[in-house]
Amino acid sequence: MPDVKRTIKIVTESRISDPNSGIEGFPLRQWSVEIHLLNDHGEPVPASVFPKSKHIITFKNPKPPLLAQLRESGPVPGDENGVKKRSQEESKKKKRVDKNVDMDKLADGLQKLGEDDLLQVVQMVHDNKSSDSYTKNDIEQGEFHVDLYTLPDALIRMLWDFTQEKGVL
């Protein structure tokens, strides 16, 4: 039996139900969520095929205030023996990268590449990134963001060799 794929539209609406929640800047909100299936013309149809549904939401590279709130609902990866200090985490990231790669030079070199070379870099990153890698492709702005420190060592080495080959380092 072949897979059947459908597009689902989730409509959320929130409103402030009580401005005095006890935490300044965080009023209590009331949410409503509607789930619709979209037909082949993009029109919403009732999604009665979902009697109940459970979804896991993944937060990619959450900021410290969000991490603090997420800790209230359970452990956060990377908090084995309590909360890590940011400087300790950053120094660990820098240590794991091959000693022959200067990350600052690599970042500067990538910015100096031509358009065709940058397309190759984006393709290399997409093909070789890990699940921990942070990338953001902003098509509307024509921008591609990547955190070099989250890329696997082998990919960092590939990018270093590529930028050296292009003569921008």
N, C-alpha and C positions, 0 to 999 in steps of 0.2 A: 504494500500500500504506500503510495507516495505521500510525502509530507504536505500538509495543507497549511498555508501561511495566510494570516490575516493581519491587517493593520488595526491597531487599537488606539483610540483617542481617549486620553484621560483629561478631564476638565476639573480643576480644583478652584475653589473659591474660599477665601478666608476673610473673616471680619473680626474686629476686636470686640470681644464679649465683655471683658472687664479690664479697664486700663490700669487698675491697681492690683497687680498680681503678686506684689511683695518683692519683686525683683525689678529694680529701676531699669527702664529701657526695654523690658520684655513683658508687654501686656499679654494677658490671656487671650487666645484666639479660638474661634470656633471655625471648624473646617467642614466643607462639604466636598465630596468627590463623586464625580459621575464617570462611568465607563461606557464607551460606545465602540462598536465595531464600525469600520468604514467600508462601504461597499466599493465596487470597482469604479464608481463615479466620484468617490471621495465623500459621499453623503453618509452621515451617521445613521446607524440602525441600532435598535436595542441590543444590548449585550447580555441577553438572558442565558447564555451558555456558561456563565460564571456564577454558580450558586455561592461560592465563597472563594477567596483568592488570597494567597500569602506571597508577598514579594520581599526580596532582600535588596536593600539599597546600599550601594557602595559609594563612599565619599573618597574621591581621589585627592590626595594631598590636602587634607583639611587644615585650615588655619588654627592656631592655638586656641582662640575662643570657642570654636566649634568642637575641638578635641576635648576641652574642659567639659562641655555639655554632654558629649558622647560618653565620657567616663562615668557620668551619673547613671547610665543605663547598662554599664558593663565594662569589662576590660578593653583596652585599646591596644592593638598590636604594637610591640616595641616597649611596653611597660612591664617587662618581666619582674623587675625588682623595684617597682615604683616608677615615678615619672622621670624620664631622662632629661638632663639639661640640654638645651639647644646646642650649646657650644660643643658638648661631648658628642652629640649626634653628627654635627657638621664635620668635626675632625675625623670621625670614623669614616664618613663618606669620602673625605679627601684621601685618607690613608689607603683605602681599598683600590684606588685607581693605580694603574701601572706607573712606576716611578719615572719612566721615560716620557710621559705625557704631561705637558704643562697645560692645565685646563684653561687658564686665562688666555694663553696663546692660541689654543684650539678655538675658543669662543671668538677671538678677534679674527682668526683666519677664516672661520665659517662666514663671518659677516662680509669678508672681502671677496667671496666667491661670486662668479657670474650667475645669471639666471638659470642657464642649463645645468651648471654644476650644482646649484642649490636644489633643483628638482631631483638630481641624483641623490643628494644627501637626504632629502625628505623620504625618498624611496628606500634608501638604506636603513634609515631609522625605523620606518614602518615595518620593514621585513625582518629586522633583527632586535627590536625592542622586547623587553620582558614585561611581565604583568605589573611589575613595580615601577616601570618607566612612566614619567610624566610627559605627555605630549598634548598639545592643543592645536587643532587645525581650524583657524578662524577664516573661513572661506569668504565671508562678506568683506573683511578687512584685507584679505589677501596675505594673511600672516600665518606662520607656523611657529609655535612655541615649543621648546624642549628644555628640560632641566638636565643638563649634561651629567650631573652627579647621580641621577637615577638610572642612567643607561648602563647596560652590562659592559664589563671591561673589554670584551672582544669587540663590541661595537665602537667603543671609544678608540680602540686601537685602529679599527677600520677608518674611522673619521679622521684620525690623526694622519694616517698614511695617505688618505685621499687628499687632504689639504696640503700635505707636503708635496705630493705628486703634482698638484696644481700650482705650486710655487707661491703660495700666499702666506706661508709661515716664515 
